[in-house]
Amino acid sequence: MDITSIQKTLEQELTEINNLDSLEQLKVKYLGRKGLLAQLTSSIGSLPAEQRAAFGKEVNAFKSRVQQLFNQKLADLEAIEQPKSKQVVDISMPGIAQDLGNSHPITQVIEEICSIFERIGFEIVEGNEIETEFANFTGLNIPLDHPAREAFDTFYLELPSVKEGKYLLRSQTSTVQIRAMSIRKPPIAVVAPGRVYRPDAVDASHSFMFHQIEGFMVDKAISFGHLKGVLEFFVHQVFGKDVSMRFRPHHFPFTEPSAEVDISCIICKAKGCSVCGRKGWLEVLGSGMIHPNVLKTVGYDTKKYTGFAFGMGIERIAMLKYGINDIRLFTENDLRFLKQF
Ligand code: DAH
């Protein structure tokens, strides 16, 4: 009998075994009292004396190899056959590490800004990204032929027009003024975060999609002073107490009077640098007293109520706050960037 061919046959037979009973039978065939290994051992005696020692050694080595093959197969079968309840769990084994994600920097800034306004009594409202011409333009005192339509131009949907005009992707969160005021009575104080869309070419400071937060408050005798107080509180919370703020006259169709709000440059401390264009001031938002035409549109009595509104770009606030110089970083999904927040 040739050891090599016995081993080959055994290996082949082992691959075909799939339960403990047939493994036991095979074991008897090889390692049993009258098994192949026993026969090999007894054949030693019939060899010429000078070959016995070497062959004996070979048989012994082969025997432990065969034992090993059976032990291995036994372990394999037991791992499969053992019911789960009997399997031993080694609780000292290291666990599988889970990578924890975190919220996007834009989400973090939205949450921070919303919580600042919540603390002074504002309600958070989310409007729709698909809107009508009425909510995005006409209701906000931007009639069809008004040149300001161009500044707020957007993407139109290929859907049949409705009473409120064509469907579009909103280009400003000011739409929520129309939506929220139409279903609420004053006093009302709302902030509305969300996405807006504009057909702008993408570069370091423009994108076809970005985020804004709109805020507005309407009640009896709301004045420009209230607007100033609320915005100053906001600016100091986000950028720190040392930052100063100024109103610069401007025009928005939905507010009268209107103003843009600047903060003193947080990079150069108002000395003048490349970020603020050597002016010492950074523009952060638009604001004003809500135009009576808008209040009339939502059915508010303009003799009784006045209100203010403001709107800002979230990406701009985030870029200033964290010193980010390219708006595209927010949407590229580069973990090296995102993991820093
Ligand atoms: N909707 C304006 C924009 O997208 C921002 C804005 C300016 C909102 C003045 C306001 C406001 O509520 O009063 O540029």
Residues whose N, C-alpha, C, O or C-beta is under 5 A from the ligand:
A	BS01	DAH	S171 Q172 S174 G215 F252 T255 G286 S287 G288 A309 F310 G311
